[in-house]
């Protein structure tokens, strides 16, 4: 989620950075290298930080309201991965 320094996006109370994270997740990627390169180039953050932000967005009701298809898809994937680890 945002650290407070990013400006809220007019469309749903999310920061521009949060919106950019969701936009990256909406895309299909041919492989992990392309996605991680895009994270660095477009957002200027490390992939580790990106996934921290993304994980926080999955629990943010504003993100769910803004993009329910993407958030629910990612929540299902996260829940499946947690189930395999147990």
PALOTI-947699 format. One record per atom (N, C-alpha, C): z, y, x; chain; residue number from 1; residue in three letters; atom name. Coordinates in steps of 0.001 Angstrom, whole numbers. Each point is the difference from the previous one (the first is absolute). Last residue first. Example, Ala and Ser with C-alpha at 12.3 -4.5 7.8 and 13.67 -1.06 7.14 Angstrom:
REM PALOTI-947699
Z:7080 Y:-2250 X:12850 ch:A i:2 aa:Ser at:N
Z:60 Y:1190 X:820 ch:A i:2 aa:Ser at:CA
Z:730 Y:1090 X:-770 ch:A i:2 aa:Ser at:C
Z:-70 Y:-5720 X:290 ch:A i:1 aa:Ala at:N
Z:0 Y:1190 X:-890 ch:A i:1 aa:Ala at:CA
Z:0 Y:1200 X:900 ch:A i:1 aa:Ala at:C
This chain:
REM PALOTI-947699
Z:4130 Y:-25543 X:972 ch:A i:86 aa:Unk at:N
Z:1300 Y:-552 X:-406 ch:A i:86 aa:Unk at:CA
Z:30 Y:-1487 X:21 ch:A i:86 aa:Unk at:C
Z:-3909 Y:2757 X:906 ch:A i:85 aa:Unk at:N
Z:982 Y:90 X:1102 ch:A i:85 aa:Unk at:CA
Z:1315 Y:-671 X:-351 ch:A i:85 aa:Unk at:C
Z:-3619 Y:448 X:-3158 ch:A i:84 aa:Unk at:N
Z:-345 Y:-973 X:1057 ch:A i:84 aa:Unk at:CA
Z:1024 Y:-12 X:1118 ch:A i:84 aa:Unk at:C
Z:409 Y:3190 X:-3497 ch:A i:83 aa:Unk at:N
Z:246 Y:-1344 X:-521 ch:A i:83 aa:Unk at:CA
Z:-298 Y:-1074 X:1040 ch:A i:83 aa:Unk at:C
Z:-1042 Y:4528 X:922 ch:A i:82 aa:Unk at:N
Z:1455 Y:-213 X:35 ch:A i:82 aa:Unk at:CA
Z:349 Y:-1410 X:-462 ch:A i:82 aa:Unk at:C
Z:-4471 Y:1310 X:-313 ch:A i:81 aa:Unk at:N
Z:382 Y:-160 X:1406 ch:A i:81 aa:Unk at:CA
Z:1498 Y:-238 X:129 ch:A i:81 aa:Unk at:C
Z:-1705 Y:950 X:-4281 ch:A i:80 aa:Unk at:N
Z:-478 Y:-1308 X:451 ch:A i:80 aa:Unk at:CA
Z:417 Y:-265 X:1448 ch:A i:80 aa:Unk at:C
Z:892 Y:4262 X:-1814 ch:A i:79 aa:Unk at:N
Z:882 Y:-1013 X:-589 ch:A i:79 aa:Unk at:CA
Z:-406 Y:-1412 X:422 ch:A i:79 aa:Unk at:C
Z:-2742 Y:3602 X:1333 ch:A i:78 aa:Unk at:N
Z:1292 Y:78 X:688 ch:A i:78 aa:Unk at:CA
Z:952 Y:-1081 X:-528 ch:A i:78 aa:Unk at:C
Z:-4139 Y:490 X:-2183 ch:A i:77 aa:Unk at:N
Z:-187 Y:-546 X:1345 ch:A i:77 aa:Unk at:CA
Z:1316 Y:-18 X:773 ch:A i:77 aa:Unk at:C
Z:4 Y:2048 X:-4204 ch:A i:76 aa:Unk at:N
Z:-188 Y:-1451 X:-141 ch:A i:76 aa:Unk at:CA
Z:-144 Y:-659 X:1369 ch:A i:76 aa:Unk at:C
Z:172 Y:4692 X:-109 ch:A i:75 aa:Unk at:N
Z:1311 Y:-584 X:-315 ch:A i:75 aa:Unk at:CA
Z:-97 Y:-1514 X:-142 ch:A i:75 aa:Unk at:C
Z:-3988 Y:2425 X:577 ch:A i:74 aa:Unk at:N
Z:766 Y:-72 X:1242 ch:A i:74 aa:Unk at:CA
Z:1400 Y:-564 X:-225 ch:A i:74 aa:Unk at:C
Z:-2761 Y:695 X:-3756 ch:A i:73 aa:Unk at:N
Z:-636 Y:-991 X:878 ch:A i:73 aa:Unk at:CA
Z:814 Y:-185 X:1283 ch:A i:73 aa:Unk at:C
Z:1331 Y:3414 X:-2961 ch:A i:72 aa:Unk at:N
Z:340 Y:-1331 X:-522 ch:A i:72 aa:Unk at:CA
Z:-623 Y:-1112 X:842 ch:A i:72 aa:Unk at:C
Z:-1069 Y:4484 X:1140 ch:A i:71 aa:Unk at:N
Z:1428 Y:-265 X:221 ch:A i:71 aa:Unk at:CA
Z:372 Y:-1388 X:-499 ch:A i:71 aa:Unk at:C
Z:-4427 Y:1528 X:-793 ch:A i:70 aa:Unk at:N
Z:249 Y:-224 X:1425 ch:A i:70 aa:Unk at:CA
Z:1454 Y:-377 X:247 ch:A i:70 aa:Unk at:C
Z:-1164 Y:1120 X:-4420 ch:A i:69 aa:Unk at:N
Z:-754 Y:-1180 X:425 ch:A i:69 aa:Unk at:CA
Z:303 Y:-332 X:1461 ch:A i:69 aa:Unk at:C
Z:1846 Y:3995 X:-2029 ch:A i:68 aa:Unk at:N
Z:659 Y:-1259 X:-365 ch:A i:68 aa:Unk at:CA
Z:-744 Y:-1254 X:477 ch:A i:68 aa:Unk at:C
Z:342 Y:5252 X:1198 ch:A i:67 aa:Unk at:N
Z:-1001 Y:-1036 X:280 ch:A i:67 aa:Unk at:CA
Z:590 Y:-1377 X:-312 ch:A i:67 aa:Unk at:C
Z:2361 Y:4103 X:-1140 ch:A i:66 aa:Unk at:N
Z:-1240 Y:558 X:542 ch:A i:66 aa:Unk at:CA
Z:-1096 Y:-1044 X:161 ch:A i:66 aa:Unk at:C
Z:4477 Y:-1137 X:-1400 ch:A i:65 aa:Unk at:N
Z:-650 Y:801 X:-1039 ch:A i:65 aa:Unk at:CA
Z:-1365 Y:508 X:465 ch:A i:65 aa:Unk at:C
Z:2643 Y:-2300 X:3113 ch:A i:64 aa:Unk at:N
Z:-406 Y:-923 X:-1055 ch:A i:64 aa:Unk at:CA
Z:-726 Y:748 X:-1113 ch:A i:64 aa:Unk at:C
Z:1924 Y:2528 X:3409 ch:A i:63 aa:Unk at:N
Z:-1179 Y:-709 X:499 ch:A i:63 aa:Unk at:CA
Z:-516 Y:-975 X:-1051 ch:A i:63 aa:Unk at:C
Z:3979 Y:2246 X:-917 ch:A i:62 aa:Unk at:N
Z:-1116 Y:959 X:-16 ch:A i:62 aa:Unk at:CA
Z:-1286 Y:-650 X:482 ch:A i:62 aa:Unk at:C
Z:4155 Y:-2402 X:143 ch:A i:61 aa:Unk at:N
Z:-603 Y:54 X:-1340 ch:A i:61 aa:Unk at:CA
Z:-1155 Y:997 X:-104 ch:A i:61 aa:Unk at:C
Z:1649 Y:-2828 X:4398 ch:A i:60 aa:Unk at:N
Z:45 Y:1369 X:-523 ch:A i:60 aa:Unk at:CA
Z:-678 Y:48 X:-1379 ch:A i:60 aa:Unk at:C
Z:296 Y:-3749 X:3228 ch:A i:59 aa:Unk at:N
Z:1196 Y:118 X:-830 ch:A i:59 aa:Unk at:CA
Z:145 Y:1375 X:-643 ch:A i:59 aa:Unk at:C
Z:-3599 Y:-1093 X:2941 ch:A i:58 aa:Unk at:N
Z:-4 Y:-1106 X:-945 ch:A i:58 aa:Unk at:CA
Z:1195 Y:49 X:-943 ch:A i:58 aa:Unk at:C
Z:-488 Y:3053 X:3692 ch:A i:57 aa:Unk at:N
Z:-799 Y:352 X:-1174 ch:A i:57 aa:Unk at:CA
Z:7 Y:-1106 X:-1049 ch:A i:57 aa:Unk at:C
Z:2049 Y:-742 X:4207 ch:A i:56 aa:Unk at:N
Z:806 Y:913 X:-819 ch:A i:56 aa:Unk at:CA
Z:-751 Y:394 X:-1272 ch:A i:56 aa:Unk at:C
Z:-2307 Y:-2593 X:3129 ch:A i:55 aa:Unk at:N
Z:1069 Y:-789 X:-608 ch:A i:55 aa:Unk at:CA
Z:897 Y:870 X:-876 ch:A i:55 aa:Unk at:C
Z:-3370 Y:2133 X:2529 ch:A i:54 aa:Unk at:N
Z:-561 Y:-790 X:-1083 ch:A i:54 aa:Unk at:CA
Z:1089 Y:-804 X:-712 ch:A i:54 aa:Unk at:C
Z:1166 Y:2417 X:3866 ch:A i:53 aa:Unk at:N
Z:-286 Y:906 X:-1122 ch:A i:53 aa:Unk at:CA
Z:-512 Y:-786 X:-1210 ch:A i:53 aa:Unk at:C
Z:632 Y:-2411 X:3936 ch:A i:52 aa:Unk at:N
Z:1305 Y:467 X:-490 ch:A i:52 aa:Unk at:CA
Z:-190 Y:899 X:-1219 ch:A i:52 aa:Unk at:C
Z:-3820 Y:-1393 X:2275 ch:A i:51 aa:Unk at:N
Z:542 Y:-1075 X:-828 ch:A i:51 aa:Unk at:CA
Z:1409 Y:314 X:-484 ch:A i:51 aa:Unk at:C
Z:-2077 Y:3102 X:2900 ch:A i:50 aa:Unk at:N
Z:-789 Y:-123 X:-1225 ch:A i:50 aa:Unk at:CA
Z:605 Y:-1056 X:-922 ch:A i:50 aa:Unk at:C
Z:1708 Y:480 X:4352 ch:A i:49 aa:Unk at:N
Z:485 Y:1059 X:-897 ch:A i:49 aa:Unk at:CA
Z:-726 Y:-63 X:-1344 ch:A i:49 aa:Unk at:C
Z:-1508 Y:-2970 X:3272 ch:A i:48 aa:Unk at:N
Z:1381 Y:-335 X:-363 ch:A i:48 aa:Unk at:CA
Z:557 Y:1023 X:-976 ch:A i:48 aa:Unk at:C
Z:-4288 Y:761 X:1926 ch:A i:47 aa:Unk at:N
Z:1 Y:-984 X:-1084 ch:A i:47 aa:Unk at:CA
Z:1414 Y:-408 X:-432 ch:A i:47 aa:Unk at:C
Z:-580 Y:4855 X:2081 ch:A i:46 aa:Unk at:N
Z:-149 Y:-1373 X:460 ch:A i:46 aa:Unk at:CA
Z:-66 Y:-938 X:-1199 ch:A i:46 aa:Unk at:C
Z:-1824 Y:5072 X:-395 ch:A i:45 aa:Unk at:N
Z:1275 Y:-690 X:174 ch:A i:45 aa:Unk at:CA
Z:-279 Y:-1416 X:479 ch:A i:45 aa:Unk at:C
Z:-3222 Y:3491 X:-1548 ch:A i:44 aa:Unk at:N
Z:640 Y:437 X:1235 ch:A i:44 aa:Unk at:CA
Z:1374 Y:-606 X:206 ch:A i:44 aa:Unk at:C
Z:-3627 Y:-398 X:-3579 ch:A i:43 aa:Unk at:N
Z:1364 Y:454 X:-272 ch:A i:43 aa:Unk at:CA
Z:723 Y:504 X:1236 ch:A i:43 aa:Unk at:C
Z:-4608 Y:-1552 X:157 ch:A i:42 aa:Unk at:N
Z:110 Y:808 X:-1226 ch:A i:42 aa:Unk at:CA
Z:1386 Y:573 X:-223 ch:A i:42 aa:Unk at:C
Z:-985 Y:-2858 X:3842 ch:A i:41 aa:Unk at:N
Z:-929 Y:1128 X:-34 ch:A i:41 aa:Unk at:CA
Z:226 Y:914 X:-1205 ch:A i:41 aa:Unk at:C
Z:2626 Y:-4023 X:574 ch:A i:40 aa:Unk at:N
Z:232 Y:930 X:1115 ch:A i:40 aa:Unk at:CA
Z:-877 Y:1246 X:-104 ch:A i:40 aa:Unk at:C
Z:-652 Y:-3401 X:-3176 ch:A i:39 aa:Unk at:N
Z:1358 Y:548 X:-154 ch:A i:39 aa:Unk at:CA
Z:261 Y:1033 X:1096 ch:A i:39 aa:Unk at:C
Z:-3976 Y:-2485 X:242 ch:A i:38 aa:Unk at:N
Z:-60 Y:1042 X:-1034 ch:A i:38 aa:Unk at:CA
Z:1360 Y:650 X:-210 ch:A i:38 aa:Unk at:C
Z:-217 Y:-3686 X:2881 ch:A i:37 aa:Unk at:N
Z:-702 Y:1125 X:614 ch:A i:37 aa:Unk at:CA
Z:-80 Y:1165 X:-989 ch:A i:37 aa:Unk at:C
Z:1706 Y:-4024 X:-1576 ch:A i:36 aa:Unk at:N
Z:967 Y:653 X:876 ch:A i:36 aa:Unk at:CA
Z:-615 Y:1176 X:741 ch:A i:36 aa:Unk at:C
Z:-2802 Y:-2640 X:-2755 ch:A i:35 aa:Unk at:N
Z:1015 Y:678 X:-813 ch:A i:35 aa:Unk at:CA
Z:979 Y:757 X:906 ch:A i:35 aa:Unk at:C
Z:-3253 Y:-2696 X:2041 ch:A i:34 aa:Unk at:N
Z:-621 Y:1164 X:-642 ch:A i:34 aa:Unk at:CA
Z:1026 Y:796 X:-797 ch:A i:34 aa:Unk at:C
Z:1368 Y:-4098 X:2023 ch:A i:33 aa:Unk at:N
Z:-304 Y:1029 X:998 ch:A i:33 aa:Unk at:CA
Z:-576 Y:1259 X:-610 ch:A i:33 aa:Unk at:C
Z:946 Y:-4031 X:-2594 ch:A i:32 aa:Unk at:N
Z:1149 Y:862 X:297 ch:A i:32 aa:Unk at:CA
Z:-302 Y:1109 X:1001 ch:A i:32 aa:Unk at:C
Z:-3999 Y:-1787 X:-3103 ch:A i:31 aa:Unk at:N
Z:967 Y:-648 X:881 ch:A i:31 aa:Unk at:CA
Z:1111 Y:960 X:346 ch:A i:31 aa:Unk at:C
Z:-3443 Y:999 X:-3225 ch:A i:30 aa:Unk at:N
Z:-587 Y:-1217 X:563 ch:A i:30 aa:Unk at:CA
Z:964 Y:-767 X:904 ch:A i:30 aa:Unk at:C
Z:1349 Y:3058 X:-4374 ch:A i:29 aa:Unk at:N
Z:-208 Y:137 X:1443 ch:A i:29 aa:Unk at:CA
Z:-538 Y:-1295 X:559 ch:A i:29 aa:Unk at:C
Z:562 Y:3111 X:-4931 ch:A i:28 aa:Unk at:N
Z:-72 Y:-1315 X:607 ch:A i:28 aa:Unk at:CA
Z:-328 Y:183 X:1473 ch:A i:28 aa:Unk at:C
Z:2682 Y:3693 X:-3211 ch:A i:27 aa:Unk at:N
Z:-1231 Y:-475 X:642 ch:A i:27 aa:Unk at:CA
Z:99 Y:-1443 X:413 ch:A i:27 aa:Unk at:C
Z:3692 Y:2502 X:-1832 ch:A i:26 aa:Unk at:N
Z:-1001 Y:-272 X:-1043 ch:A i:26 aa:Unk at:CA
Z:-1269 Y:-609 X:572 ch:A i:26 aa:Unk at:C
Z:3614 Y:1570 X:2783 ch:A i:25 aa:Unk at:N
Z:264 Y:-1310 X:-591 ch:A i:25 aa:Unk at:CA
Z:-994 Y:-359 X:-1102 ch:A i:25 aa:Unk at:C
Z:-191 Y:4257 X:2084 ch:A i:24 aa:Unk at:N
Z:-344 Y:-1026 X:985 ch:A i:24 aa:Unk at:CA
Z:201 Y:-1386 X:-594 ch:A i:24 aa:Unk at:C
Z:1347 Y:3637 X:-2600 ch:A i:23 aa:Unk at:N
Z:-1460 Y:-29 X:105 ch:A i:23 aa:Unk at:CA
Z:-456 Y:-1065 X:1002 ch:A i:23 aa:Unk at:C
Z:4624 Y:888 X:-477 ch:A i:22 aa:Unk at:N
Z:-531 Y:-738 X:-1148 ch:A i:22 aa:Unk at:CA
Z:-1521 Y:-113 X:68 ch:A i:22 aa:Unk at:C
Z:2063 Y:2623 X:3258 ch:A i:21 aa:Unk at:N
Z:390 Y:-1398 X:195 ch:A i:21 aa:Unk at:CA
Z:-558 Y:-848 X:-1146 ch:A i:21 aa:Unk at:C
Z:-500 Y:4617 X:-341 ch:A i:20 aa:Unk at:N
Z:-915 Y:-544 X:1004 ch:A i:20 aa:Unk at:CA
Z:309 Y:-1467 X:283 ch:A i:20 aa:Unk at:C
Z:2872 Y:2412 X:-2869 ch:A i:19 aa:Unk at:N
Z:-1301 Y:-204 X:-646 ch:A i:19 aa:Unk at:CA
Z:-1001 Y:-625 X:969 ch:A i:19 aa:Unk at:C
Z:4144 Y:1282 X:1727 ch:A i:18 aa:Unk at:N
Z:170 Y:-1146 X:-886 ch:A i:18 aa:Unk at:CA
Z:-1313 Y:-336 X:-709 ch:A i:18 aa:Unk at:C
Z:68 Y:3883 X:2600 ch:A i:17 aa:Unk at:N
Z:47 Y:-1177 X:855 ch:A i:17 aa:Unk at:CA
Z:168 Y:-1267 X:-841 ch:A i:17 aa:Unk at:C
Z:212 Y:4149 X:-2141 ch:A i:16 aa:Unk at:N
Z:-1376 Y:-281 X:417 ch:A i:16 aa:Unk at:CA
Z:-51 Y:-1246 X:871 ch:A i:16 aa:Unk at:C
Z:4048 Y:141 X:-3375 ch:A i:15 aa:Unk at:N
Z:-502 Y:858 X:1072 ch:A i:15 aa:Unk at:CA
Z:-1456 Y:-346 X:304 ch:A i:15 aa:Unk at:C
Z:2076 Y:-694 X:-4956 ch:A i:14 aa:Unk at:N
Z:-13 Y:-629 X:1318 ch:A i:14 aa:Unk at:CA
Z:-528 Y:993 X:1030 ch:A i:14 aa:Unk at:C
Z:244 Y:798 X:-4796 ch:A i:13 aa:Unk at:N
Z:1272 Y:158 X:664 ch:A i:13 aa:Unk at:CA
Z:86 Y:-687 X:1351 ch:A i:13 aa:Unk at:C
Z:-3971 Y:267 X:-2947 ch:A i:12 aa:Unk at:N
Z:1009 Y:-946 X:-437 ch:A i:12 aa:Unk at:CA
Z:1332 Y:116 X:699 ch:A i:12 aa:Unk at:C
Z:-4258 Y:2838 X:429 ch:A i:11 aa:Unk at:N
Z:-327 Y:-1027 X:-972 ch:A i:11 aa:Unk at:CA
Z:1135 Y:-903 X:-429 ch:A i:11 aa:Unk at:C
Z:-51 Y:3634 X:3458 ch:A i:10 aa:Unk at:N
Z:71 Y:497 X:-1364 ch:A i:10 aa:Unk at:CA
Z:-156 Y:-1098 X:-1039 ch:A i:10 aa:Unk at:C
Z:2229 Y:-617 X:4861 ch:A i:9 aa:Unk at:N
Z:-1351 Y:-10 X:-529 ch:A i:9 aa:Unk at:CA
Z:84 Y:360 X:-1471 ch:A i:9 aa:Unk at:C
Z:3566 Y:1497 X:3976 ch:A i:8 aa:Unk at:N
Z:-288 Y:-888 X:-1120 ch:A i:8 aa:Unk at:CA
Z:-1448 Y:145 X:-443 ch:A i:8 aa:Unk at:C
Z:1457 Y:839 X:5120 ch:A i:7 aa:Unk at:N
Z:-108 Y:701 X:-1270 ch:A i:7 aa:Unk at:CA
Z:-268 Y:-986 X:-1125 ch:A i:7 aa:Unk at:C
Z:2814 Y:-1038 X:4651 ch:A i:6 aa:Unk at:N
Z:-1339 Y:4 X:-569 ch:A i:6 aa:Unk at:CA
Z:17 Y:718 X:-1344 ch:A i:6 aa:Unk at:C
Z:3971 Y:-782 X:2524 ch:A i:5 aa:Unk at:N
Z:-789 Y:1064 X:600 ch:A i:5 aa:Unk at:CA
Z:-1412 Y:66 X:-560 ch:A i:5 aa:Unk at:C
Z:3335 Y:-3321 X:-1223 ch:A i:4 aa:Unk at:N
Z:400 Y:1303 X:-477 ch:A i:4 aa:Unk at:CA
Z:-836 Y:1123 X:554 ch:A i:4 aa:Unk at:C
Z:-580 Y:-4792 X:613 ch:A i:3 aa:Unk at:N
Z:1206 Y:389 X:705 ch:A i:3 aa:Unk at:CA
Z:483 Y:1370 X:-430 ch:A i:3 aa:Unk at:C
Z:-2870 Y:-4004 X:-2835 ch:A i:2 aa:Unk at:N
Z:-87 Y:1207 X:807 ch:A i:2 aa:Unk at:CA
Z:1334 Y:315 X:649 ch:A i:2 aa:Unk at:C
Z:-1458 Y:-5051 X:-965 ch:A i:1 aa:Unk at:N
Z:0 Y:1164 X:-823 ch:A i:1 aa:Unk at:CA
Z:0 Y:1230 X:869 ch:A i:1 aa:Unk at:C
